[in-house]
Amino acid sequence: MLPRKKRATVPAVLRGRPKTLYASPSFIVKGVRNAVGYGRFGVVVSLGVDRRATRRHMLKRIVLNAARSFPPSFSLDLIFILGRHSTELSRAALHEEVLKTLGKVSRQFP
């Protein structure tokens, strides 16, 4: 789990008029610049993705663990909005896709 100071709250990010930084069949990444000097992450997994809470929490943990293992070199608040295709991926595939996405975002916003 991410430390509390590295977590972004969804209402705060959405209030800042986030820009879609990356979109794939598995998830959408929206982000907004912050003033704290380090990256913060949040994950949204709706009931439409899967009805089972255990599966939704597992997907959320996979994304947050991938974000934790990536050293953020940007000061953005990022929200990952997971789609239905994310349930079809294996844990390793979803973890790898999140890491690739974070790499693209860090190159886009140094």
C-alpha positions as CSV (number, residue, x, y, z in Angstrom):
1,M,0.0,0.0,0.0
2,L,1.1,3.5,-0.7
3,P,1.9,5.9,2.2
4,R,-0.9,8.4,2.8
5,K,1.1,11.3,1.6
6,K,1.6,9.6,-1.8
7,R,-2.1,9.0,-2.3
8,A,-4.2,11.3,-4.4
9,T,-7.8,11.9,-3.5
10,V,-10.1,11.6,-6.5
11,P,-12.3,14.7,-5.7
12,A,-9.2,16.9,-5.4
13,V,-7.8,15.8,-8.7
14,L,-11.1,16.1,-10.5
15,R,-11.6,19.6,-9.1
16,G,-8.3,20.6,-10.8
17,R,-9.6,19.9,-14.3
18,P,-7.4,16.9,-15.1
19,K,-6.1,16.2,-18.5
20,T,-6.2,12.7,-20.0
21,L,-2.6,11.7,-20.3
22,Y,-2.9,8.1,-21.5
23,A,-5.8,5.8,-22.5
24,S,-5.8,2.1,-23.2
25,P,-8.4,-0.6,-23.2
26,S,-7.5,-1.5,-19.6
27,F,-7.5,1.9,-18.0
28,I,-7.4,5.7,-18.5
29,V,-4.9,7.9,-16.7
30,K,-5.9,11.5,-15.8
31,G,-3.5,13.9,-14.2
32,V,-3.1,17.4,-12.9
33,R,0.0,19.2,-11.7
34,N,0.5,19.5,-7.9
35,A,2.5,21.9,-5.7
36,V,3.9,19.3,-3.3
37,G,6.9,18.3,-5.4
38,Y,6.3,14.6,-5.7
39,G,3.9,12.3,-7.5
40,R,0.6,11.1,-5.9
41,F,-1.6,8.3,-7.2
42,G,-5.2,7.2,-7.0
43,V,-7.2,4.3,-8.5
44,V,-10.9,4.2,-9.4
45,V,-12.5,0.7,-10.0
46,S,-16.2,0.9,-10.4
47,L,-18.9,-1.7,-10.0
48,G,-19.1,-1.9,-13.8
49,V,-15.6,-3.5,-13.9
50,D,-16.6,-6.4,-11.6
51,R,-19.4,-6.9,-9.1
52,R,-17.1,-8.6,-6.6
53,A,-15.4,-6.3,-4.1
54,T,-12.5,-8.7,-3.6
55,R,-11.7,-8.6,-7.4
56,R,-12.0,-4.8,-7.5
57,H,-9.7,-4.4,-4.4
58,M,-7.2,-6.8,-6.0
59,L,-7.0,-4.8,-9.2
60,K,-6.6,-1.6,-7.1
61,R,-3.7,-3.2,-5.1
62,I,-2.0,-4.3,-8.3
63,V,-2.0,-0.8,-9.7
64,L,-0.9,0.8,-6.5
65,N,1.9,-1.7,-6.0
66,A,3.1,-0.9,-9.5
67,A,3.0,2.8,-8.8
68,R,4.9,2.3,-5.5
69,S,7.7,0.4,-7.2
70,F,8.0,3.2,-9.8
71,P,10.2,6.1,-8.5
72,P,8.1,9.2,-9.4
73,S,10.2,11.9,-11.0
74,F,7.3,14.2,-11.6
75,S,4.9,16.3,-9.5
76,L,1.6,15.2,-10.8
77,D,-1.6,13.8,-9.2
78,L,-2.5,10.8,-11.3
79,I,-5.8,8.9,-11.2
80,F,-6.0,5.5,-12.9
81,I,-9.6,4.7,-14.0
82,L,-9.8,1.0,-14.6
83,G,-12.0,-0.4,-17.4
84,R,-13.5,-3.9,-17.9
85,H,-10.6,-5.1,-20.0
86,S,-8.4,-4.9,-16.9
87,T,-10.1,-7.9,-15.4
88,E,-9.0,-10.0,-18.4
89,L,-5.3,-9.3,-17.9
90,S,-3.1,-11.4,-15.6
91,R,-1.5,-9.7,-12.6
92,A,1.9,-9.5,-14.3
93,A,0.5,-8.1,-17.5
94,L,-1.5,-5.4,-15.7
95,H,1.5,-4.5,-13.5
96,E,3.7,-4.3,-16.6
97,E,1.2,-2.1,-18.4
98,V,1.0,0.3,-15.5
99,L,4.8,0.6,-15.3
100,K,5.0,1.3,-19.0
101,T,2.4,3.9,-18.7
102,L,4.2,5.6,-15.8
103,G,7.4,5.6,-17.9
104,K,5.6,7.4,-20.7
105,V,4.0,9.9,-18.4
106,S,7.3,10.7,-16.7
107,R,8.9,11.3,-20.1
108,Q,6.0,13.5,-21.1
109,F,6.1,15.6,-17.9
110,P,9.7,15.8,-16.6
